[in-house]
Amino acid sequence: MKEVKGGITTAKGFKAASTAAGIKYKNRTDMAMIYSEVPCNVAGTFTKNIVKAAPVKWDQHVVYDSKQAQAVVINAGIANACTGEEGMEYCRKTAEKIEAQLQIPMDQVLVASTGVIGKQLPIDCICAGIETMVPKLSGGYESGHAAACAIMTTDTHEKELAVEVEIGGKTVTIGGMSKGSGMIHPNMCTMLSFLTTDAAISQPLLLKALQADVEDTYNMISVDGDTSTNDTCVILANGLAGNPEITEENEDYKAFCQALHYVNETLAKQMAGDGEGATALFEVKVIGAETKEQAKILSKSVITSSLTKAAIYGHDANWGRILCAMGYSGAQFDPEKVDLFFESAAGKMQIIKDSVALDYSEEEATKILSEPAVTVIADVKMGDATATAWGCDLTYDYVKINADYRS
C-alpha cells in the first residue's frame, strides 16, 4: 500500500464538482457533488444520536434498501436537521434534480448536509447549484480538492487522502474527503466522510468492512463531547479497477480493509487535530489492558476530559487529571498499578510509575507538551489489549467560535 496525491476523484471513474450556491456563506463554495461513471455498491454508517437529520434518514434508505448509489450531493452551512417533513421533501427534491440531470434513479442518490440545525434549506439554491455543477464534473485532482474545500464549515483546512494497494493483481485505489471540527464525539460526530474506491467488492462485505473500521477510527475521536445529528460516512465502490470481485474474507479482503483503515484513521486524526480553536492533536494510547473494550473506554474518557484538554492547551503535565478521567470512565482497573508517559516529537518521558509521580523535569514535560501533536500512553498492566483515541486541546477560541456560531 502507498499513499498517493489525491482524494475523492483519484479512484477510476469518479468525478467531482463544487460551486458557490449561496446557501449560507458568502464569497465561498458551499456545495459539492461526487459522481461515478457507473453504479456503485454502497455502504454507510451514521450518527447514533436519536435526533437524526433528514439527509441521514434518506441515506440510510439508500444504503440499506437500494444498496447501490451513483451520486452524492453535499451542502455546507445548513444541516437540514430538525426540519420535519419539509426537510425530507428537500432530500427528495435534491435526488429528483440529480435524476433529471444525470439520469440516475433517485434512490441511488445520496445527500448530505452540515451546518446550523433547525433552518430549512433554500431548495432553489440547491437545485441551481446542481445545474451548475453537473457540466463541471471532472475526474481531475483539482475538482476533488475543490470539493473537499466546499464542504467545510468551521474547519480550518480541507481533509483528503488517497492510497493505492494491489489486490488480485490489479492496482486498487481508495480516496476520501471529510469535514469535521466541532460537535465531534465518539459514536460519530459532526463529521461527513466520503470514500470512493474502484475495487470490486460485494456490498455485504463493503458494509462489513466499513462498519468494523469506523469503530476503531471515527468512533475514537472527540473534540467537545457532542454527538451530532448529521454524522455520515459512506463509501462507493464501482469495480473499475478490474480485480476479481471480493466476495469472501480472504487475503484480498484483508488488503482492502488495511487500506481502508489507513484512509479512515488519517482522516479521523485530521478532524481531531482540527478541532474548533485547537492548537494540538491529543492522542491517548491505553496499553496493557485486559480487553480492547476496556482500553477503548479508558482512552475515550481521557480525551473527553475538559480538564485534561485544558491542561494540554496550557502545556501543563497535570497527570492527576488523566488518572481521574480514567477512574470515572466505568472501566475497572487497579489505580495503584498505572504507568503514565508523555510523548511528542520533542521526546518521551515517564511521569508516574504505579500511580506515583517520578522525579521528572517540569520544564522537559512542558517542552514535550508544547508540540502540535501530543501523546499520552497509559499502561494499566492487565493484559495485551490496546486502543487509541484522538482529540484536541480545549482553548479560548473554542468558546468564541461556538458562542456566535449562528451569527
Secondary structure, DSSP 8 states (H G I E B T S, - for coil): -EEES--TT-STTEEEEEE---SS-SSS--EEEEEEEEEEEEEEEE---SS--HHHHHHHHIIIII-EEEEEEEEEEE---S-HHHHHHHHHHHHHHHHHHH---GGGEEEEEEEETT----HHHHHHHHHHHGGG-B-SHHHHHHHHHHT-SS-SS-EEEEEEEEETTEEEEEEEEEE-SSS--SS--S-EEEEEE---B-HHHHHHHHHHHHHHTGGGB-SSS---S--EEEEEE--TT----B-SSSHHHHHHHHHHHHHHHHHHHHHHHT-TT-SSEEEEEEEEESSHHHHHHHHHHHHT-HHHHHHHHTT---HHHHHHHHHTSS----TTS-EEEEEETTEEEEEEETTEE----HHHHHHHHTSSEEEEEEE--S-SEEEEEEEE---HHHHHHHHTTT-
